[in-house]
């Protein structure tokens, strides 16, 4: 057939083919294939993949590819990475997609990192850690052994754990190795806090003392309380130490001289927690940078201004029930912006600028749950059986870890959280070290630690 006649015939056939139904088109193709010889079948085989499997991701502009990829979930994207090297390269370089996926998992995002392949790797690490948390495989345990009587007080800082015991000693431990760095003779310790040079202890003998780690010498003794001292805090810049006692008072001391500067009254129960912290928000009562003292008893949290001035009046009293029918759990979180405390009704969060309750996080069985740590993304909680991690964005528990039988202190001094930065979002580096510590009936210290990613 001449070329001109063939082209005319092909046009007529094409017009007729387009007028057919889908079923008729399929029958026509089947008939033509049955009439084809080896040359035609080979041609069909070679060109079919090109016709049917066009790589749209390769053909599209990169910006349009990124826009389309945003509509896929991360798990689907990981599967798509297996299609080809080109797909893997394009998908891995879609920074915004992986950053969003990491944020959704509670991961901290450093926008200064420009490496396009970085965030996919971060997501893979994040998804592994979150799976470990969900499967209760993210932690491991160990014990510190060395005291000969009940450990009443714990304090953690920068990888070091201080323990104060009824055996009239305090010890400083390296959590990573389990080794005791210092051990000094003290009085009975109900509360401890330390830095590189010194240890401050509150005691059941109604006094506070300051000790030197290197020599074990007592450098200062604070006398004046008429009940056990359950909590201490201090600030070297202000040269101030504060103490909360079973005598219902808070005392403010000159740290260097041991002189009592002021006695704060108003509590009607044991003062089990004092916190000295810089304010980070502005209100009618305080400005950013002002030092604030929080003191808590069984029912109330009192807020006091503390600075160079000595005399101060209570700024506000916070509680969860006016008739004092609901008690607060021991432990108090204050970061300069928010105050958080747990009760039988749930977790209460106050805005420090206005003293208003921002939210109450309730749980079906919150009566025995205590607060350990509170951040922007996660909260660390525990009861008599488990350690819990809550995602504060959804207010759902995402992980739990079994705890051994222990005696839960009414004052909250014999258990504590370890590293806290991960509560504001994990980042792959801050999920290491101590998570939780508590004293045991056999005088040992039970530690819960982050397990390596694996």
C-alpha positions as CSV (number, residue, x, y, z in Angstrom):
1,X,0.0,0.0,0.0
2,X,1.3,3.4,-0.9
3,X,2.3,5.7,1.9
4,X,-0.4,8.2,0.9
5,X,-3.1,5.6,0.8
6,X,-1.8,4.1,4.1
7,X,-2.1,7.4,5.9
8,X,-5.6,7.9,4.7
9,X,-6.6,4.4,5.7
10,X,-5.0,5.0,9.2
11,X,-6.9,8.2,9.7
12,X,-10.2,6.5,8.9
13,X,-9.4,3.6,11.2
14,X,-8.4,6.0,14.0
15,X,-11.7,7.9,13.7
16,X,-13.6,4.7,13.7
17,X,-11.6,3.3,16.7
18,X,-12.3,6.5,18.8
19,X,-16.1,6.0,18.2
20,X,-16.0,2.5,19.8
21,X,-16.9,1.7,23.4
22,X,-14.2,0.7,25.8
23,X,-15.2,-3.0,25.5
24,X,-15.1,-2.8,21.7
25,X,-11.7,-1.1,21.8
26,X,-10.4,-3.9,24.0
27,X,-11.7,-6.5,21.6
28,X,-10.1,-4.7,18.6
29,X,-6.7,-4.6,20.4
30,X,-7.0,-8.3,21.2
31,X,-7.8,-9.1,17.6
32,X,-4.9,-7.0,16.2
33,X,-2.4,-8.6,18.7
34,X,-3.6,-12.1,17.6
35,X,-2.9,-11.1,14.0
36,X,0.6,-9.8,14.8
37,X,3.8,-11.6,14.0
38,X,7.1,-11.7,15.9
39,X,8.3,-8.4,14.7
40,X,5.1,-6.6,15.8
41,X,5.0,-8.3,19.2
42,X,8.7,-7.4,19.8
43,X,7.9,-3.8,18.9
44,X,4.9,-3.8,21.3
45,X,7.0,-5.2,24.1
46,X,9.8,-2.7,23.7
47,X,7.5,0.3,23.7
48,X,4.7,-0.7,26.1
49,X,6.7,0.2,29.3
50,X,7.5,3.7,27.9
51,X,3.8,4.2,27.1
52,X,2.4,3.0,30.3
53,X,5.0,3.9,32.9
54,X,6.0,7.4,32.4
55,X,8.2,8.7,35.3
56,X,6.2,11.9,36.1
57,X,8.5,12.7,39.1
58,X,11.4,12.8,36.6
59,X,9.6,14.9,34.1
60,X,8.1,17.5,36.5
61,X,10.0,20.6,37.7
62,X,11.5,20.0,41.2
63,X,9.3,22.6,42.9
64,X,6.1,20.9,41.6
65,X,7.5,17.5,42.6
66,X,7.9,18.8,46.2
67,X,4.4,20.2,46.2
68,X,2.9,16.8,45.2
69,X,5.1,14.9,47.7
70,X,3.7,17.1,50.6
71,X,0.3,15.2,50.2
72,X,1.9,11.8,51.0
73,X,2.4,10.4,54.5
74,X,6.0,9.7,55.5
75,X,5.6,5.9,55.4
76,X,4.3,6.1,51.8
77,X,7.2,8.3,50.9
78,X,9.7,5.8,52.3
79,X,8.1,3.2,50.1
80,X,8.4,5.5,47.1
81,X,12.1,5.9,47.8
82,X,12.5,2.3,46.6
83,X,11.1,3.0,43.1
84,X,14.4,4.3,41.7
85,X,17.6,6.2,42.6
86,X,16.0,9.3,41.0
87,X,12.9,9.1,43.2
88,X,15.0,8.5,46.3
89,X,17.1,11.5,45.5
90,X,14.1,13.8,45.0
91,X,12.1,12.5,48.0
92,X,15.1,12.7,50.3
93,X,15.7,16.3,49.3
94,X,12.2,17.4,50.2
95,X,13.2,19.1,53.4
96,X,9.8,20.6,54.4
97,X,8.1,17.2,54.2
98,X,10.6,15.5,56.6
99,X,10.8,18.4,59.0
100,X,7.0,18.3,59.3
101,X,7.1,14.6,59.9
102,X,9.7,15.0,62.6
103,X,7.6,17.8,64.3
104,X,4.6,15.6,64.3
105,X,6.6,13.0,66.2
106,X,7.6,15.5,68.8
107,X,11.1,16.2,67.4
108,X,13.0,19.5,67.8
109,X,13.7,21.2,64.4
110,X,16.9,23.2,63.8
111,X,16.1,25.3,60.8
112,X,19.7,26.3,60.4
113,X,20.6,22.8,59.1
114,X,20.6,23.2,55.3
115,X,21.7,19.7,54.2
116,X,18.8,18.4,52.1
117,X,19.4,14.8,53.0
118,X,19.7,15.5,56.8
119,X,16.0,15.5,57.7
120,X,15.1,12.2,56.1
121,X,17.8,10.6,58.3
122,X,16.5,12.4,61.3
123,X,13.0,11.1,60.6
124,X,14.2,7.5,60.4
125,X,16.0,8.0,63.7
126,X,12.9,9.6,65.2
127,X,10.5,6.9,64.0
128,X,12.7,4.3,65.5
129,X,12.8,6.0,68.9
130,X,9.0,6.6,68.9
131,X,8.5,2.9,68.1
132,X,10.7,1.9,71.0
133,X,8.6,4.1,73.3
134,X,5.4,2.6,72.0
135,X,6.7,-0.9,72.3
136,X,8.1,-0.2,75.9
137,X,11.7,-0.8,74.7
138,X,13.2,2.7,75.0
139,X,14.6,2.3,78.5
140,X,16.8,0.1,80.7
141,X,17.4,-0.1,84.4
142,X,20.3,-0.2,86.8
143,X,20.9,0.3,90.6
144,X,23.3,2.3,92.8
145,X,24.3,0.4,95.9
146,X,26.3,2.0,98.8
147,X,24.0,3.3,101.5
148,X,23.3,1.3,104.7
149,X,19.9,3.0,105.5
150,X,16.9,4.5,103.7
151,X,17.7,7.1,101.2
152,X,15.4,10.1,101.8
153,X,16.6,12.7,99.4
154,X,17.7,12.8,95.7
155,X,18.9,15.6,93.5
156,X,20.2,15.3,89.9
157,X,22.3,17.7,87.8
158,X,24.4,17.3,84.6
159,X,24.9,13.5,84.8
160,X,25.5,13.5,88.6
161,X,23.1,12.2,91.2
162,X,23.3,13.2,94.9
163,X,21.7,10.9,97.5
164,X,21.1,11.8,101.2
165,X,20.5,8.9,103.6
166,X,19.4,8.1,107.1
167,X,22.9,6.5,107.5
168,X,24.2,10.1,108.1
169,X,25.9,10.4,104.8
170,X,25.5,11.9,101.4
171,X,27.0,10.5,98.2
172,X,27.6,11.9,94.7
173,X,27.3,9.4,91.9
174,X,28.2,9.4,88.2
175,X,25.1,8.0,86.6
176,X,26.8,6.9,83.4
177,X,29.3,4.7,85.2
178,X,27.5,4.0,88.5
179,X,30.6,5.0,90.4
180,X,30.5,7.0,93.7
181,X,32.6,10.2,93.3
182,X,32.2,11.6,96.8
183,X,30.9,10.3,100.0
184,X,30.7,12.6,103.1
185,X,29.4,12.3,106.6
186,X,26.3,14.5,107.2
187,X,23.2,14.7,109.4
188,X,20.0,12.9,108.4
189,X,19.1,14.3,105.0
190,X,15.5,15.1,104.0
191,X,16.5,17.3,101.1
192,X,19.7,17.9,99.1
193,X,21.0,20.2,96.4
194,X,24.5,20.6,95.1
195,X,26.9,22.2,92.6
196,X,30.6,21.6,91.8
197,X,31.9,22.8,95.1
198,X,29.2,22.4,97.7
199,X,26.3,20.4,99.0
200,X,23.3,21.9,100.8
201,X,21.2,19.6,103.0
202,X,17.9,20.0,104.7
203,X,17.6,17.7,107.7
204,X,15.1,16.0,110.0
205,X,17.1,17.6,112.8
206,X,15.4,21.0,111.9
207,X,18.5,22.5,110.4
208,X,20.1,23.3,107.0
209,X,23.8,22.7,106.4
210,X,26.3,23.5,103.7
211,X,29.2,21.1,103.0
212,X,32.3,21.1,100.9
213,X,32.6,18.1,98.6
214,X,36.4,18.0,98.5
215,X,37.0,17.9,102.2
216,X,33.6,16.9,103.6
217,X,33.8,19.9,106.0
218,X,30.6,21.7,107.1
219,X,31.1,25.3,106.0
220,X,27.8,26.7,107.2
221,X,24.9,25.7,109.6
222,X,21.5,27.3,109.4
223,X,19.5,27.1,112.6
224,X,16.0,28.4,113.3
225,X,13.3,26.0,112.0
226,X,11.3,24.1,114.6
227,X,10.4,21.2,112.3
228,X,12.1,19.0,109.8
229,X,13.4,20.8,106.7
230,X,11.9,19.1,103.7
231,X,13.1,21.3,100.8
232,X,16.0,23.6,100.0
233,X,17.0,25.9,97.1
234,X,19.7,28.5,96.7
235,X,21.2,31.1,94.4
236,X,24.8,32.1,94.6
237,X,24.2,35.4,92.6
238,X,21.7,36.6,95.3
239,X,23.6,34.9,98.1
240,X,20.3,33.5,99.2
241,X,19.2,30.1,100.5
242,X,15.5,29.2,101.0
243,X,14.1,26.3,103.1
244,X,10.7,24.8,103.5
245,X,9.8,23.1,106.8
246,X,7.3,21.0,108.7
247,X,6.9,24.0,111.0
248,X,4.7,25.5,108.2
249,X,7.3,28.3,107.4
250,X,9.7,29.2,104.7
251,X,12.9,30.8,105.8
252,X,15.2,33.0,103.7
253,X,18.9,32.9,104.7
254,X,22.1,34.6,103.7
255,X,24.0,31.8,102.0
256,X,27.4,33.0,103.0
257,X,26.8,33.9,106.6
258,X,24.0,31.6,107.7
259,X,21.9,34.6,108.9
260,X,18.2,34.3,108.7
261,X,16.9,37.2,106.7
262,X,13.2,36.6,106.8
263,X,10.6,34.0,107.8
264,X,7.6,33.7,105.5
265,X,4.4,32.6,107.1
266,X,0.9,31.7,105.8
267,X,1.2,28.0,105.1
268,X,-1.0,25.7,107.3
269,X,0.6,22.4,106.3
270,X,4.1,21.1,105.9
271,X,6.0,23.1,103.3
272,X,7.3,20.2,101.1
273,X,8.7,22.2,98.2
274,X,10.5,25.5,97.6
275,X,11.7,26.7,94.2
276,X,13.8,29.7,93.5
277,X,13.6,30.7,89.8
278,X,14.0,33.7,87.5
279,X,10.7,35.0,86.0
280,X,10.5,35.0,82.2
281,X,7.2,36.9,81.7
282,X,5.9,40.4,82.5
283,X,2.9,41.1,84.6
284,X,1.7,43.9,87.0
285,X,3.5,42.1,89.8
286,X,6.8,41.1,88.2
287,X,9.1,41.6,85.2
288,X,11.4,39.2,83.3
289,X,14.6,38.6,85.2
290,X,13.0,39.0,88.7
291,X,13.6,36.2,91.1
292,X,10.5,34.4,92.3
293,X,10.1,32.0,95.2
294,X,7.4,29.3,95.0
295,X,6.5,27.3,98.1
296,X,4.0,24.5,98.2
297,X,2.2,22.5,100.9
298,X,-0.5,19.8,100.7
299,X,-3.2,22.2,99.4
300,X,-1.6,25.5,98.2
301,X,1.2,27.0,96.2
302,X,2.4,30.5,97.4
303,X,4.3,32.9,95.2
304,X,6.8,35.4,96.7
305,X,9.0,38.0,95.2
306,X,12.7,37.4,96.1
307,X,15.5,39.8,95.2
308,X,18.0,42.1,96.9
309,X,15.2,43.3,99.1
310,X,14.6,41.2,102.2
311,X,11.0,41.8,103.2
312,X,8.4,40.5,100.9
313,X,4.7,39.7,100.8
314,X,2.9,36.8,99.2
315,X,1.9,37.8,95.6
316,X,-0.7,35.1,95.1
317,X,-1.9,31.7,96.5
318,X,-2.9,29.0,94.0
319,X,-5.0,26.0,94.8
320,X,-7.2,23.5,92.9
321,X,-10.1,23.6,95.4
322,X,-11.4,26.4,97.6
323,X,-12.6,24.1,100.3
324,X,-9.2,22.3,100.5
325,X,-11.0,19.0,99.6
326,X,-8.4,18.2,96.8
327,X,-4.8,17.9,97.8
328,X,-1.8,18.5,95.6
329,X,0.7,15.7,94.8
330,X,4.3,16.3,95.9
331,X,6.3,17.8,93.1
332,X,6.1,21.2,91.4
333,X,7.2,22.4,88.0
334,X,8.1,26.1,87.4
335,X,10.2,27.3,84.4
336,X,9.6,31.0,84.8
337,X,6.5,31.0,82.4
338,X,4.3,28.2,83.7
339,X,3.5,26.5,87.0
340,X,2.4,22.9,86.8
341,X,1.3,20.6,89.6
342,X,-0.7,17.4,89.8
343,X,-3.7,16.5,91.9
344,X,-6.3,13.8,92.1
345,X,-8.3,15.8,89.5
346,X,-5.4,15.9,87.0
347,X,-2.5,18.1,85.9
348,X,-3.0,21.8,86.5
349,X,-1.1,24.4,84.4
350,X,-1.1,28.1,85.4
351,X,0.1,31.0,83.3
352,X,2.6,32.8,85.5
353,X,1.9,36.2,83.8
354,X,-1.8,36.2,84.8
355,X,-2.0,33.3,87.4
356,X,-4.9,32.0,85.3
357,X,-5.4,28.2,84.9
358,X,-4.5,27.5,81.3
359,X,-5.7,23.9,81.2
360,X,-6.5,20.9,83.3
361,X,-5.3,17.6,81.9
362,X,-7.5,14.8,83.2
363,X,-7.1,11.1,83.1
364,X,-9.5,8.3,84.1
365,X,-7.3,7.3,86.9
366,X,-5.2,10.4,87.9
367,X,-5.7,10.1,91.7
368,X,-2.4,8.3,92.2
369,X,-0.4,9.9,89.4
370,X,2.4,12.3,90.2
371,X,4.2,14.8,88.1
372,X,7.9,14.4,87.4
373,X,8.6,16.7,84.5
374,X,6.6,19.0,82.2
375,X,7.8,20.4,78.8
376,X,6.5,21.9,75.6
377,X,5.8,18.5,74.0
378,X,5.9,15.8,76.6
379,X,5.2,15.3,80.3
380,X,6.8,12.6,82.5
381,X,4.5,11.1,85.1
382,X,4.4,8.1,87.4
383,X,2.3,6.1,89.9
384,X,2.9,3.1,92.1
385,X,3.4,0.8,89.1
386,X,4.5,2.6,86.0
387,X,6.5,5.5,84.6
388,X,4.4,7.3,81.9
389,X,5.2,9.6,79.0
390,X,2.3,11.9,77.9
391,X,2.2,13.8,74.6
392,X,0.8,17.1,75.7
393,X,-0.4,18.0,72.3
394,X,-3.0,15.2,72.4
395,X,-3.0,14.6,76.2
396,X,-2.5,10.9,75.4
397,X,-0.1,8.5,77.2
398,X,2.3,7.3,74.5
399,X,4.5,5.1,76.6
400,X,4.9,3.4,80.0
401,X,7.7,1.6,81.8
402,X,7.2,-0.8,84.8
403,X,8.6,0.2,88.2
404,X,9.5,-2.0,91.1
405,X,7.7,-1.8,94.4
406,X,9.0,1.2,96.3
407,X,7.8,3.5,99.1
408,X,6.3,6.6,97.6
409,X,7.4,9.6,99.7
410,X,4.6,11.9,100.8
411,X,7.1,14.8,100.4
412,X,8.3,13.8,96.9
413,X,12.0,13.9,97.8
414,X,12.8,10.3,97.3
415,X,12.0,10.2,93.5
416,X,12.9,12.6,90.7
417,X,13.3,13.0,86.9
418,X,16.7,13.0,85.3
419,X,17.5,14.8,82.1
420,X,14.6,17.2,81.2
421,X,15.4,18.8,77.9
422,X,13.8,16.1,75.8
423,X,10.4,17.1,77.3
424,X,10.6,20.1,75.0
425,X,11.1,17.8,72.0
426,X,13.5,15.0,71.3
427,X,16.4,15.7,68.9
428,X,18.4,12.5,68.8
429,X,21.0,13.8,71.3
430,X,19.0,14.6,74.4
431,X,17.4,11.1,74.7
432,X,20.4,9.8,76.7
433,X,21.2,9.4,80.4
434,X,18.9,9.3,83.4
435,X,15.1,9.4,83.0
436,X,14.0,8.6,86.6
437,X,15.4,7.6,89.9
438,X,13.9,6.5,93.2
439,X,15.1,5.0,96.5
440,X,14.2,1.4,97.3
441,X,13.4,-0.4,100.6
442,X,16.8,-2.2,100.4
443,X,18.6,1.3,100.5
444,X,19.6,1.1,96.8
445,X,18.7,3.6,94.2
446,X,16.7,2.3,91.2
447,X,17.6,4.1,87.9
448,X,15.7,4.2,84.6
449,X,17.9,5.2,81.7
450,X,17.5,5.8,78.0
451,X,18.6,2.9,76.0
452,X,20.8,3.5,73.0
453,X,19.0,3.7,69.7
454,X,20.4,0.5,68.3
